[in-house]
Amino acid sequence: MDTLAADVNRTGIQTLSVPDAFETDGSFTVELRNHGEATHVHLHLDDALSSVAELDAGNHYVEADATRPVRVSVRDGDREETVRGKLKVVTAYGSNTHWVDVTLTPTRKQPVEVDPELSKPQAKPASAGDGGTPLDRSALLSALPAVVLSAVAVVFALAAVLGPGGTDAVLAVLAVVAGALAAGYIAFQ
């Protein structure tokens, strides 16, 4: 939300400093910044601004050395034309009056242009073999420990079946352990 700063008592008692012009496209905040003793500030929207915006209150008490935000609510809706009006800022019971030229730009949403190239089919990335997913070197490297452990399990199993007498049970247990390690590695990936 845009902010319009209004400095009170900055250069002396009951002084007021506001910009000559302010532009926004919706609701905004008037920030009353008091640099001195407590004071009252009066805000007023002219007829042009009042047709699309409103203040919660016109009179505002600002404590000494304090800041008070005042919201100017611009009614929702699509404004197709710029609205120009004035915001009156008054201190010292009317002896200091400043007018700010406020411009509210249109809020109508601009159409989004879509690039015609987006409607054309995109080229498919290189894939492995029969049109499956692309080869991913990091995926192959991460699967390497599981492949090695599986190969060790197969070697131990073959040795248990083809090996001589007493080593059958030991090799079979080692084959099961290597297979379990391979399966665990794959499960936790």
C-alpha positions in Angstrom: 0.0 0.0 0.0 1.4 3.4 -1.0 2.1 6.0 1.7 1.8 9.8 1.6 3.9 11.4 4.3 2.7 14.6 6.1 5.3 16.1 8.4 3.9 18.3 11.2 6.1 20.6 13.5 9.3 19.6 11.7 10.6 23.2 11.1 8.7 24.9 13.9 5.5 24.9 15.9 2.3 24.3 13.8 4.3 23.9 10.5 3.2 21.5 7.9 5.1 19.8 5.0 3.4 17.6 2.4 4.2 16.8 -1.2 2.4 18.8 -3.9 1.3 15.7 -5.7 0.7 12.0 -5.0 -0.2 9.1 -7.4 -1.4 5.7 -6.6 -3.7 3.0 -8.0 -5.7 2.1 -4.9 -6.1 2.6 -1.2 -3.3 4.4 0.5 -2.1 5.6 3.9 -1.5 9.2 5.0 1.3 9.0 7.5 1.0 11.9 10.0 4.5 12.3 11.4 4.7 14.7 14.3 8.1 16.1 15.1 7.1 18.3 18.0 4.3 18.9 20.5 0.9 17.1 20.3 -1.4 18.5 17.7 -4.6 18.0 15.7 -4.6 17.4 11.9 -7.6 17.6 9.8 -7.9 15.7 6.5 -10.5 16.2 3.8 -11.1 14.7 0.4 -12.6 16.9 -2.3 -15.7 15.9 -4.3 -13.7 14.1 -7.1 -11.8 11.9 -4.6 -14.9 11.4 -2.4 -16.6 9.8 -5.3 -14.2 6.8 -5.2 -12.5 7.0 -1.8 -13.3 7.7 1.9 -11.6 8.5 5.2 -12.6 6.8 8.4 -12.5 10.2 10.2 -11.4 13.8 9.3 -9.9 15.0 12.6 -6.8 13.2 14.0 -5.0 13.8 17.2 -1.2 13.1 16.9 0.8 12.6 20.1 4.1 14.5 20.5 6.9 12.9 18.5 4.6 10.2 17.2 3.4 8.9 13.9 -0.3 8.2 13.1 -1.3 6.3 10.0 -4.6 7.3 8.4 -6.1 5.0 5.8 -7.8 6.4 2.7 -9.9 3.5 1.4 -10.5 3.5 -2.3 -13.6 1.5 -3.2 -12.9 -1.7 -5.2 -14.0 -1.9 -8.8 -12.5 -1.4 -12.2 -11.8 2.2 -12.8 -11.3 2.7 -16.5 -10.3 6.3 -16.2 -7.9 8.3 -14.0 -9.4 10.1 -11.1 -7.8 13.4 -10.1 -8.7 15.3 -6.9 -7.3 17.0 -3.9 -6.6 16.0 -0.4 -6.7 18.9 2.1 -4.3 18.7 5.1 -4.9 21.3 7.8 -3.1 22.1 11.1 -3.1 25.0 13.6 -6.9 25.1 13.5 -7.0 26.2 9.9 -4.0 28.6 9.8 -1.9 26.1 7.9 -3.6 24.5 4.9 -2.0 22.5 2.2 -3.6 20.8 -0.8 -2.2 17.7 -2.3 -3.1 16.8 -5.9 -4.0 13.1 -5.8 -4.1 11.0 -9.0 -5.8 7.6 -8.8 -4.7 5.6 -11.9 -7.0 3.0 -13.5 -7.2 -0.4 -11.8 -8.5 -2.3 -14.8 -6.4 -5.4 -15.3 -4.4 -5.4 -18.4 -4.9 -8.5 -20.5 -2.1 -11.1 -20.2 -0.5 -11.8 -23.6 0.4 -15.4 -24.1 3.3 -16.3 -26.3 2.1 -18.3 -29.3 5.1 -20.5 -29.0 3.7 -22.0 -25.8 0.9 -23.7 -27.8 3.4 -25.7 -29.9 4.5 -29.2 -28.8 7.8 -29.1 -27.0 10.8 -31.3 -28.1 11.2 -34.4 -25.9 14.5 -34.8 -24.0 16.9 -37.6 -24.9 15.6 -40.9 -23.4 17.0 -44.3 -22.5 16.2 -47.0 -25.0 12.5 -47.3 -25.8 11.3 -43.7 -25.0 11.4 -44.1 -21.2 12.8 -41.6 -18.9 16.1 -39.8 -19.7 19.3 -41.3 -18.5 20.4 -39.7 -15.3 24.0 -40.2 -14.4 23.5 -39.3 -10.8 20.7 -41.9 -10.5 22.9 -44.6 -11.9 25.7 -43.7 -9.5 23.4 -43.7 -6.5 22.2 -47.2 -7.5 25.7 -48.5 -7.7 26.1 -49.7 -4.1 22.8 -51.7 -4.4 24.0 -53.3 -7.6 27.4 -54.3 -6.0 25.7 -55.7 -2.9 23.3 -57.7 -5.0 26.1 -59.1 -7.1 28.0 -60.1 -3.9 24.8 -61.9 -2.7 24.5 -63.8 -5.9 28.2 -64.8 -5.8 27.9 -66.0 -2.2 24.7 -67.9 -3.0 26.4 -69.6 -6.0 29.4 -70.5 -3.9 27.1 -72.0 -1.2 25.4 -74.2 -3.8 28.5 -75.2 -5.7 31.1 -75.1 -2.9 32.5 -78.1 -0.9 30.9 -79.4 2.3 31.2 -77.2 5.4 31.3 -73.8 3.8 27.7 -74.1 2.5 26.0 -72.7 5.6 28.5 -69.8 6.0 28.2 -68.8 2.4 24.4 -69.0 2.5 24.3 -66.7 5.6 26.7 -64.2 3.9 24.5 -64.3 0.8 21.4 -63.5 2.9 23.2 -60.6 4.7 24.4 -59.1 1.4 20.9 -59.4 -0.1 19.4 -57.8 3.0 21.9 -54.9 2.8 21.1 -54.4 -0.8 17.4 -54.4 -0.1 17.8 -52.0 2.8 19.9 -49.6 0.7 17.2 -49.5 -2.0 14.4 -49.1 0.6 16.0 -46.0 2.1 16.7 -44.2 -1.1 
